Amino acid sequence: MTFRPYPGLTLSCLLLFVVLCGLGSWQLQRLQWKLALIDRVNVHMTASPVSLDQILSMDAEKAQYRRVRLTGHFDHSKEAYVFTTDASGAPVYHVLTPLITENGRILMVDRGAVPKQGLDPLTRRAGNIVGQTQLTGVWRVPDAPGFFTPAPDPVHRIWYARDLAGIAAATHLNLAAPVVIEADATPNSGGLPIGGQTVVQFRNQHLSYAVTWFGLALVLLGVWFAYNISKGRISWK
């Protein structure tokens, strides 16, 4: 039996093999994290709504995706609009409206989506609730604007991310919490805004990524063996 693999090649392949296996292991860890996240969100979304005081006392992880019941009145004069697309890819705008609770706390509510022709509040006056109201929504900490997020248009109150700090500054609001409450699917008069826009589907490709990395590690191992065998550095004779 001969076992004299090329030292330099072996060292390089060994380092790459360790890296590939490490990436595969990391993806398996991410898979467990993602499965736990999905399970937690499903539990939160099906749990009974909690009060504002209850959810404000929770830490951010436990509060995320919890349903909360609020009572207060909307300040429609300070609506903001966040551009996005719906499930079909059509452009829509989410209507973010501050809700002032009975004890004066201000929270931002994503009341739902409207088409471009529904941006003007006068076109959906029937849906702009006046006076005290109660709603149930999902407590969300929005993602921060990304590097490539377009600049907002404060004059027309149009934003391209739910930038609560920017929206609050532009509308002179002091929010009680840096969150958006996404209204449930309870219909609004006149049909707009269309609530129930919470997305709870998470892309989960971690297992396939792990298989890919481990597969590449095995391919590398096979190439290393094949090359050294072809050069007579490894043989079983």
KAZIJO-V788100 format. One line per field, one symbol per residue. ss: DSSP state (@ for helix, = for strand, . for the rest). burial: b if it has 16 or more other ideal C-beta (glycine too) atoms within 10 Angstrom, else e. A space follows every 10 residues. Layout:
# KAZIJO-V788100
ss=???
burial=???
This chain:
# KAZIJO-V788100
ss=.==...@@@@ @@@@@@@@@@ @@@@@@@@@@ @@@@@@@@@@ @@@@@@...= =@@@@@...@ @@@...==== ========== =====..... ========== =....===== ====.@@@.. @@@@@@@... ..======== .......... ..=....==. ...@@@@@@@ @........= ===.....@@ @..=...... .....@@@@@ @@@@@@@@@@ @@@@@@@@@@ ...==..
burial=eeeebeeeee eebeeebeeb bebbeebbeb beebeeeeee beebeeeebb ebeebbeeee eebbbbbbbb ebebebebbb bbbeeeeeee ebbbbbbbbe eeeebbbbbb bbbbeeebbe beebeebbbe eeeebbbbbb bbeebeeeee ebeeeebebb bbbbebbbeb bebebbbebb bbbbeeebee ebbbbebbee eeeeebeebb eebbebbeeb eeebeeebee eebbeee
